[in-house]
């Protein structure tokens, strides 16, 4: 059994808009230091926009790969042998999007929407994977856990 799902979302356009605004402000400002700060900040916004355009979750043999992209600056591997259990869940507005520690505990990897799969591993750690394919991801991970034993 194999799994791969790529979710896209329009939120990266917000980062593009902020980057364009910063580059426009850099063009208009007469102060060199402020211009440099705005140019660097604008470039960072474009880099982040390219990093958070899509979320790929796929089977990589002995582990699950979670990766934002198409610029793969943020990625995470979860070894199937370490997974204790998985559970379909829902995120809240507080969980937000991106990669960060979650108010509900553990790390959140979310791009868009509220459906997610909580992956518990190493007897106490949790990763919350936001996805628009929660049913199939949970079934795939349950299959991996059952065939590991």
Secondary structure by P-SEA (a helix, b strand, c coil): cbbbbbbbbcaaaaaaaaaaaaaaaaaccccaaaaaaaaaaaaaaaaaaaaccbbbbbbcccbbbbbcccccccbbbbbcccccccccccccccccccccccccccccccccccbbbbbbcccbbbbbbbccaaaaaaaaaaaaaaaac
